[in-house]
Amino acid sequence: MKRKRYKVRIKLIFETTMDHSQESMIKAKQDVDRVLTDYLKNKKLNILNLFQEPPRIIYKVEKYDR
């Protein structure tokens, strides 16, 4: 029986809430985005420490044709 090849894509979705006060919604979003970007640039830190719940995992399987 011939083996078939498959490509598996995995998407991790992390969800959390952060309380933040700012003059507008856009500025609050920019502040939180800056904090997360700076946090992720530091390679010594573990991303799982930033979130309370485990990520939601989505798998997508496709036949790998060559």
Secondary structure, 3 states (H helix, E strand, C coil): CCCCCEEEEEEEECCCCCCCCCCCHHHHHHHHHHHHHHHHHCCCCCHHHHCCCCCEEEEEEEECCC
